[in-house]
């Protein structure tokens, strides 16, 4: 993982690809915003006209269905140019940053590293009604072990409603030395802490660290191994630092690690409805990537 410093920002903006996208962005954004408002207004007019016409004819149920369909279609059509303008800046910038960090960038349609092994222990069984993975930064170290960070949004359905199980970043690491068992660290479940992630796991307590015990629960198939790991006070402090951003989940398998941190959607250039200098948008994404890669490096040093 090549280090990226604050000085790297200027050279990033000066690169041919990023410099060209910064220069073209405002005209593209302004054109996209104009299409957004125009298409939205047309959709509102058509939706209202269809609603009034069908209600007048006594087709009450059909009237509302048609009006909603027209309005939703108009919103999708209106957002499309804004998304194209945003992605026209975002994808080249993130790809260039990844290259400079000695990593590969993929926007979507990738197999999320370690997730398949960790998902049941960290988030329970039953599957997800929706699982979206974006913005993968993937690399390998000098010994060929992989490491990655990516965005994830997981949802489940309860009756007719859906709810977020997790939304944030996932840090995946291949371990240097194989462990014997499986350990998972999950947010404290209060009175429901008698529910174990798996039947062969035992609860592991960390004596003398009340703050960690209030925030987390540790379960392991090999309690001694888990206690040895959690004995590292620097690791506990790192997990508590991550907990300030949102709920934290950690899976430690024999050969792989996944740390999932609930939080805001990162690696984004901001709303395209608002005028903002291209360099500021690039800076937002640059800072997000730097912070994430720094955290990935710290986790790798402790858990890899």
KAKA-V813057 format. One record per run of one state. SS is the DSSP state (a for helix, b for strand, c for the rest). FROM is the first residue (numbers start at 1). TO is the last residue. If there is no record, write none. Layout:
{{SS;FROM;TO} {SS;FROM;TO}}
This chain:
{{c;1;7} {a;8;14} {c;15;15} {a;16;56} {c;57;59} {a;60;100} {c;101;103} {b;104;106} {c;107;114} {a;115;123} {c;124;129} {b;130;140} {c;141;145} {b;146;158} {c;159;160} {b;161;174} {c;175;182} {b;183;187} {c;188;189} {a;190;192} {c;193;201} {b;202;204} {c;205;209} {a;210;215} {b;216;220} {c;221;222} {a;223;230} {c;231;232} {a;233;243} {c;244;247} {b;248;252} {c;253;255} {b;256;262} {c;263;277} {a;278;303} {c;304;304}}
